[in-house]
Amino acid sequence: MDNTKGKKINELKVGQSACFTKTVSEADVYNYIGVSGDFNPAHINEEYAKDTTFKTRIAHGMISAGFISAVLGTQLPGPGTIYLSQDLKFTHPVHFGDTITATCTVEELFPEKNRVIMDTVCTNQYGETVIEGRALVLAPL
Ligand SMILES: C[C@@H](O)CC(=O)SCCNC(=O)CCNC(=O)[C@H](O)C(C)(C)COP(=O)(O)OP(=O)(O)OC[C@H]1O[C@@H](n2cnc3c(N)ncnc32)[C@H](O)[C@@H]1OP(=O)(O)O
């Protein structure tokens, strides 16, 4: 398998999909803090988190959103894909130890502009949707 070649616009079909699954650990949360600088107490302070809506620490929403990026950049369309935009709705919290599956599906193709709209969804191990949204990307050349 050549991991430097993604699918070109003429190789993509509406309805094609790909997914990536990963368990979100406390280490992921701290690694993400290192990358982003987002040390919101909702993620790192259990005493603080007891008084929040969720009653315990939760993972950053952008960690799971990153799994969407992983699907787009490594599988579908794959290597060479360029993000143009992404909307996200965080519909359910991700707890430490949750296993998240990001699924990206080709929704609409614009061959003349080499652009693709992808439906982007993340679900947890119970089948609950934790993120829903759409991405606009440039397909690999
Ligand atoms: C900045 C970082 O450090 C912080 C983070 O990363 S936090 C992690 C990411 N976020 C989350 O995990 C939040 C996950 N979301 C939820 O758990 C739920 O959406 C909620 C608990 C926040 C709200 O759910 P609920 O109380 O069940 O809401 P309702 O169904 O009763 O709806 C009430 C109205 O709010 C609107 N709404 C609900 N969720 C969202 C959303 N995610 N985005 C936008 N709007 C939302 C809903 O449509 C209702 O609106 P209406 O006009 O009253 O109909």
PDBQT file of the ligand as one rigid body, heavy atoms in Angstrom, charges set to zero:
ROOT
HETATM    1  C1  LIG A 201     -13.091  24.340  25.149  1.00  0.00    +0.000 C 
HETATM    2  C2  LIG A 201     -12.756  22.914  25.578  1.00  0.00    +0.000 C 
HETATM    3  O1  LIG A 201     -11.725  22.927  26.539  1.00  0.00    +0.000 OA
HETATM    4  C3  LIG A 201     -13.983  22.329  26.198  1.00  0.00    +0.000 C 
HETATM    5  C4  LIG A 201     -14.359  21.036  25.607  1.00  0.00    +0.000 C 
HETATM    6  O2  LIG A 201     -13.756  20.514  24.716  1.00  0.00    +0.000 OA
HETATM    7  S1  LIG A 201     -15.749  20.302  26.316  1.00  0.00    +0.000 SA
HETATM    8  C5  LIG A 201     -15.928  18.821  25.360  1.00  0.00    +0.000 C 
HETATM    9  C6  LIG A 201     -16.768  18.972  24.142  1.00  0.00    +0.000 C 
HETATM   10  N1  LIG A 201     -18.165  19.230  24.439  1.00  0.00    +0.000 N 
HETATM   11  C7  LIG A 201     -18.989  18.312  24.947  1.00  0.00    +0.000 C 
HETATM   12  O3  LIG A 201     -18.586  17.221  25.275  1.00  0.00    +0.000 OA
HETATM   13  C8  LIG A 201     -20.445  18.689  25.058  1.00  0.00    +0.000 C 
HETATM   14  C9  LIG A 201     -21.301  17.555  24.587  1.00  0.00    +0.000 C 
HETATM   15  N2  LIG A 201     -22.701  17.984  24.499  1.00  0.00    +0.000 N 
HETATM   16  C10 LIG A 201     -23.629  17.582  25.345  1.00  0.00    +0.000 C 
HETATM   17  O4  LIG A 201     -23.373  16.769  26.231  1.00  0.00    +0.000 OA
HETATM   18  C11 LIG A 201     -24.988  18.144  25.141  1.00  0.00    +0.000 C 
HETATM   19  O5  LIG A 201     -25.065  18.814  23.907  1.00  0.00    +0.000 OA
HETATM   20  C12 LIG A 201     -25.367  19.156  26.270  1.00  0.00    +0.000 C 
HETATM   21  C13 LIG A 201     -25.391  18.451  27.637  1.00  0.00    +0.000 C 
HETATM   22  C14 LIG A 201     -24.403  20.323  26.309  1.00  0.00    +0.000 C 
HETATM   23  C15 LIG A 201     -26.761  19.698  25.962  1.00  0.00    +0.000 C 
HETATM   24  O6  LIG A 201     -27.593  18.612  25.834  1.00  0.00    +0.000 OA
HETATM   25  P1  LIG A 201     -29.077  18.717  26.375  1.00  0.00    +0.000 P 
HETATM   26  O7  LIG A 201     -29.121  19.341  27.710  1.00  0.00    +0.000 OA
HETATM   27  O8  LIG A 201     -29.668  17.362  26.218  1.00  0.00    +0.000 OA
HETATM   28  O9  LIG A 201     -29.680  19.717  25.366  1.00  0.00    +0.000 OA
HETATM   29  P2  LIG A 201     -31.124  19.662  24.836  1.00  0.00    +0.000 P 
HETATM   30  O10 LIG A 201     -31.302  18.498  23.925  1.00  0.00    +0.000 OA
HETATM   31  O11 LIG A 201     -32.066  19.760  26.009  1.00  0.00    +0.000 OA
HETATM   32  O12 LIG A 201     -31.192  20.969  23.946  1.00  0.00    +0.000 OA
HETATM   33  C16 LIG A 201     -31.375  22.251  24.556  1.00  0.00    +0.000 C 
HETATM   34  C17 LIG A 201     -31.068  23.280  23.469  1.00  0.00    +0.000 C 
HETATM   35  O13 LIG A 201     -29.648  23.346  23.240  1.00  0.00    +0.000 OA
HETATM   36  C18 LIG A 201     -29.367  22.951  21.883  1.00  0.00    +0.000 C 
HETATM   37  N3  LIG A 201     -28.159  22.123  21.891  1.00  0.00    +0.000 N 
HETATM   38  C19 LIG A 201     -27.940  21.010  22.590  1.00  0.00    +0.000 A 
HETATM   39  N4  LIG A 201     -26.723  20.541  22.344  1.00  0.00    +0.000 NA
HETATM   40  C20 LIG A 201     -26.178  21.390  21.439  1.00  0.00    +0.000 A 
HETATM   41  C21 LIG A 201     -24.930  21.420  20.783  1.00  0.00    +0.000 A 
HETATM   42  N5  LIG A 201     -24.000  20.498  21.018  1.00  0.00    +0.000 N 
HETATM   43  N6  LIG A 201     -24.697  22.421  19.936  1.00  0.00    +0.000 NA
HETATM   44  C22 LIG A 201     -25.603  23.363  19.673  1.00  0.00    +0.000 A 
HETATM   45  N7  LIG A 201     -26.823  23.404  20.283  1.00  0.00    +0.000 NA
HETATM   46  C23 LIG A 201     -27.089  22.408  21.133  1.00  0.00    +0.000 A 
HETATM   47  C24 LIG A 201     -30.583  22.183  21.424  1.00  0.00    +0.000 C 
HETATM   48  O14 LIG A 201     -30.728  22.230  20.037  1.00  0.00    +0.000 OA
HETATM   49  C25 LIG A 201     -31.687  22.937  22.129  1.00  0.00    +0.000 C 
HETATM   50  O15 LIG A 201     -31.942  24.141  21.441  1.00  0.00    +0.000 OA
HETATM   51  P3  LIG A 201     -33.416  24.723  21.340  1.00  0.00    +0.000 P 
HETATM   52  O16 LIG A 201     -33.268  25.979  20.537  1.00  0.00    +0.000 OA
HETATM   53  O17 LIG A 201     -33.865  24.960  22.747  1.00  0.00    +0.000 OA
HETATM   54  O18 LIG A 201     -34.199  23.651  20.639  1.00  0.00    +0.000 OA
ENDROOT
TORSDOF 0
